[in-house]
Amino acid sequence: MIHVCSLSKVEETVTRTGAERLLSLLAAGTEVTRPASIARENHLHLVMHDIAVAQEGMTMPGEEHVRSLLDFARRWDRARPLVVHCYAGISRSTASAY
């Protein structure tokens, strides 16, 4: 099962769901602390801004992000949940989970 949340709810959501994998979709400079229960190899952190049109100094989601996300998802055995989050939990994360 996939659970979507905001950055502020990562630790709580991972604990509540028993997730073993974490996908973080955050702008450059936004830090996320990987919960201790998530192994380093089970955490993918993609750096992108929440934009649909290119803007100077910002990173648009792109093909390489999608490839990395799909590779990460293919390695998930679905035995335990996956948590997907962005800053607010309503745009990048929901699009990625879908």
C-alpha positions as CSV (number, residue, x, y, z in Angstrom):
1,M,0.0,0.0,0.0
2,I,1.1,3.5,-0.7
3,H,0.6,6.3,1.9
4,V,1.0,10.0,0.9
5,C,1.8,12.7,3.5
6,S,3.5,16.0,4.0
7,L,7.1,16.5,5.2
8,S,5.8,17.4,8.7
9,K,4.1,14.0,8.9
10,V,6.8,11.7,7.6
11,E,8.0,10.2,10.9
12,E,4.4,9.8,12.2
13,T,3.2,8.1,8.9
14,V,6.1,5.8,8.6
15,T,5.6,4.7,12.3
16,R,1.8,4.3,12.0
17,T,1.9,2.3,8.7
18,G,5.1,0.2,9.3
19,A,6.4,1.4,6.0
20,E,9.8,0.2,4.9
21,R,10.3,2.5,1.9
22,L,10.3,6.3,1.6
23,L,10.1,8.5,-1.5
24,S,10.9,12.2,-0.8
25,L,10.1,14.8,-3.5
26,L,11.5,18.1,-2.3
27,A,13.0,21.4,-3.5
28,A,16.8,21.9,-3.3
29,G,17.7,22.9,0.2
30,T,14.7,21.3,1.9
31,E,16.0,18.8,4.3
32,V,14.3,15.5,5.3
33,T,15.5,13.3,8.1
34,R,15.1,9.6,7.2
35,P,13.3,7.7,9.9
36,A,15.6,5.2,11.7
37,S,13.2,2.4,10.6
38,I,13.9,3.1,6.9
39,A,17.1,1.7,5.5
40,R,19.2,4.1,3.5
41,E,18.8,1.9,0.3
42,N,15.0,2.1,0.8
43,H,14.9,5.9,0.7
44,L,14.8,7.8,-2.6
45,H,15.2,11.6,-2.4
46,L,14.4,13.4,-5.6
47,V,15.2,17.1,-5.8
48,M,12.6,19.2,-7.8
49,H,10.5,22.2,-7.3
50,D,6.7,22.2,-7.4
51,I,6.4,24.0,-10.8
52,A,4.9,23.1,-14.2
53,V,6.7,25.8,-16.2
54,A,10.4,26.3,-16.2
55,Q,11.7,29.1,-14.0
56,E,15.2,30.4,-13.6
57,G,17.0,28.8,-10.6
58,M,14.3,26.1,-10.1
59,T,14.3,22.4,-11.1
60,M,11.3,21.2,-13.0
61,P,10.2,17.5,-12.6
62,G,11.7,15.7,-15.6
63,E,12.2,12.4,-17.4
64,E,15.2,11.4,-15.2
65,H,13.1,12.0,-12.1
66,V,10.4,9.7,-13.5
67,R,12.9,7.0,-14.4
68,S,14.4,7.1,-10.9
69,L,11.0,6.9,-9.3
70,L,9.9,4.0,-11.5
71,D,13.1,2.1,-10.8
72,F,12.7,2.6,-7.1
73,A,9.0,1.4,-7.3
74,R,10.0,-1.7,-9.3
75,R,12.4,-2.7,-6.5
76,W,9.6,-2.5,-3.9
77,D,8.2,-6.0,-3.1
78,R,5.0,-4.6,-1.7
79,A,5.3,-6.7,1.5
80,R,5.2,-3.5,3.6
81,P,4.0,0.0,2.8
82,L,5.7,2.8,0.9
83,V,5.4,6.4,2.1
84,V,5.5,9.2,-0.6
85,H,5.9,12.8,0.5
86,C,6.6,16.3,-0.7
87,Y,6.5,19.5,1.3
88,A,2.7,19.8,1.6
89,G,1.6,16.3,0.6
90,I,-0.8,17.5,-2.1
91,S,1.1,17.9,-5.4
92,R,4.3,16.2,-6.2
93,S,3.6,13.3,-3.8
94,T,0.1,12.6,-5.0
95,A,1.2,12.8,-8.7
96,S,4.0,10.4,-8.0
97,A,1.9,8.0,-6.0
98,Y,-0.7,7.8,-8.8
